[in-house]
Amino acid sequence: MISGKHVRLIESHWPQVMDRVFDDMRRDPELADFPKVVEAEWREWGQLVLQNLGSWLSGGKRQELADRCEQLGKQRCREHIPLDQAVKRLCLIRQGVLDYVDQQILDKNTLELYAEQQLLRRLARFFDFMLVHLVRGYVRALRTEMAAA
């Protein structure tokens, strides 16, 4: 049982979630030199993912999501962004979403706690899926560059 209420909350409040994520990213010394253009793309990425979270979590458009993540990985490789930084950014988005969910559930009765636990498990799998495809795209692009050299 996943709480549709919490998913809709994330979908409708994606700007606040992403603002918190970008505050964390700007404070992180490892990510301080990330180009501003890439930041705009990550915000757009966050909007796409979070506004459509219910659809993604229900398994809809799984191949489209995999393709988008792989394309993002390829793009970061072509821009010579270190893979660990791209992965860290996606991890920070996941953490931002998890923190937001935790902060929004104030009535912690048994049913709410169960729904939150189920949502957090699904979100973890969802972000793991995205990470795998981001890395896959990055590695494929790297192999192509190395083969061309």
C-alpha positions as CSV (number, residue, x, y, z in Angstrom):
1,M,0.0,0.0,0.0
2,I,1.6,3.2,-1.2
3,S,0.0,6.5,-0.1
4,G,-1.2,8.3,-3.2
5,K,-1.5,11.4,-1.0
6,H,2.2,11.4,-0.3
7,V,3.1,10.8,-4.0
8,R,0.8,13.7,-5.0
9,L,2.4,15.9,-2.3
10,I,5.9,15.2,-3.9
11,E,4.6,15.8,-7.4
12,S,2.9,19.1,-6.5
13,H,5.8,20.4,-4.3
14,W,8.7,19.4,-6.6
15,P,10.1,23.0,-6.6
16,Q,10.5,23.1,-2.8
17,V,12.1,19.6,-2.9
18,M,14.5,20.7,-5.6
19,D,15.3,24.0,-3.9
20,R,16.4,22.1,-0.8
21,V,18.4,19.7,-3.0
22,F,20.2,22.5,-4.8
23,D,21.0,24.2,-1.4
24,D,22.7,21.0,-0.4
25,M,24.5,20.7,-3.7
26,R,25.8,24.3,-3.5
27,R,27.2,23.7,0.0
28,D,28.9,20.5,-1.1
29,P,32.6,21.3,-1.9
30,E,32.8,18.3,-4.3
31,L,30.0,19.7,-6.4
32,A,30.9,23.4,-6.1
33,D,32.4,23.6,-9.6
34,F,29.4,22.0,-11.4
35,P,28.5,24.3,-14.3
36,K,25.4,26.4,-14.0
37,V,24.1,25.0,-17.2
38,V,24.2,21.6,-15.7
39,E,22.4,22.8,-12.7
40,A,19.5,24.1,-14.9
41,E,19.4,20.7,-16.6
42,W,19.3,18.9,-13.2
43,R,16.4,21.1,-12.1
44,E,14.6,20.2,-15.3
45,W,15.4,16.6,-14.7
46,G,14.1,16.8,-11.1
47,Q,10.9,18.4,-12.4
48,L,10.4,15.7,-14.9
49,V,11.0,12.9,-12.4
50,L,9.1,14.4,-9.5
51,Q,6.1,15.7,-11.3
52,N,5.6,12.2,-12.9
53,L,6.5,10.2,-9.8
54,G,3.2,8.4,-9.5
55,S,3.4,7.2,-13.1
56,W,7.0,6.1,-12.7
57,L,6.4,4.3,-9.5
58,S,3.4,2.4,-10.9
59,G,5.8,1.0,-13.5
60,G,4.5,3.1,-16.4
61,K,7.0,4.2,-19.0
62,R,9.8,2.1,-17.5
63,Q,11.7,1.9,-20.7
64,E,11.3,5.6,-21.3
65,L,12.8,6.3,-17.9
66,A,15.7,3.9,-18.5
67,D,16.4,5.6,-21.8
68,R,16.3,9.1,-20.3
69,C,18.7,8.1,-17.5
70,E,21.1,6.5,-20.0
71,Q,21.0,9.7,-22.1
72,L,21.7,11.8,-19.0
73,G,24.7,9.5,-18.2
74,K,26.0,9.8,-21.8
75,Q,25.6,13.6,-21.7
76,R,27.6,13.9,-18.4
77,C,30.3,11.7,-19.9
78,R,30.6,13.9,-23.0
79,E,30.8,17.0,-20.8
80,H,33.6,15.3,-18.8
81,I,31.7,15.5,-15.6
82,P,33.1,12.9,-13.3
83,L,30.8,9.9,-12.9
84,D,30.9,10.1,-9.1
85,Q,29.6,13.7,-9.2
86,A,26.7,12.7,-11.5
87,V,25.8,9.8,-9.2
88,K,26.1,12.1,-6.1
89,R,23.7,14.6,-7.6
90,L,21.1,11.9,-8.2
91,C,21.6,10.6,-4.7
92,L,21.1,14.0,-3.3
93,I,17.8,14.3,-5.2
94,R,16.7,10.9,-3.7
95,Q,17.7,12.1,-0.2
96,G,15.8,15.3,-0.7
97,V,12.7,13.4,-1.7
98,L,13.0,11.1,1.3
99,D,13.6,14.0,3.7
100,Y,10.6,15.8,2.3
101,V,8.3,12.8,2.8
102,D,9.5,12.3,6.3
103,Q,8.9,16.0,7.2
104,Q,5.4,16.0,5.7
105,I,4.0,13.0,7.6
106,L,3.1,14.5,11.0
107,D,0.4,12.1,12.0
108,K,2.5,9.0,12.6
109,N,-0.3,6.5,13.3
110,T,0.3,2.9,12.3
111,L,-1.3,3.2,8.9
112,E,0.6,6.3,8.1
113,L,3.9,4.7,9.2
114,Y,3.2,1.7,7.0
115,A,2.3,3.8,4.0
116,E,5.5,5.8,4.5
117,Q,7.6,2.7,4.8
118,Q,6.2,1.3,1.6
119,L,6.7,4.6,-0.2
120,L,10.3,4.8,1.0
121,R,11.0,1.3,-0.2
122,R,9.5,2.0,-3.7
123,L,11.4,5.3,-3.9
124,A,14.7,3.5,-3.1
125,R,14.1,1.0,-5.8
126,F,13.1,3.7,-8.2
127,F,16.2,5.7,-7.6
128,D,18.4,2.6,-7.8
129,F,16.9,1.9,-11.2
130,M,17.7,5.4,-12.3
131,L,21.3,5.2,-11.0
132,V,21.9,1.9,-12.8
133,H,20.8,3.4,-16.1
134,L,22.7,6.7,-15.5
135,V,25.9,4.7,-15.0
136,R,25.2,2.4,-17.9
137,G,24.8,5.4,-20.2
138,Y,28.0,7.0,-18.9
139,V,30.0,3.8,-19.3
140,R,28.7,3.3,-22.8
141,A,29.7,6.8,-23.8
142,L,33.1,6.4,-22.2
143,R,33.6,3.1,-24.2
144,T,32.7,4.9,-27.4
145,E,35.1,7.7,-26.7
146,M,37.9,5.3,-25.9
147,A,37.2,3.2,-29.0
148,A,37.3,6.4,-31.2
149,A,40.6,7.5,-29.7
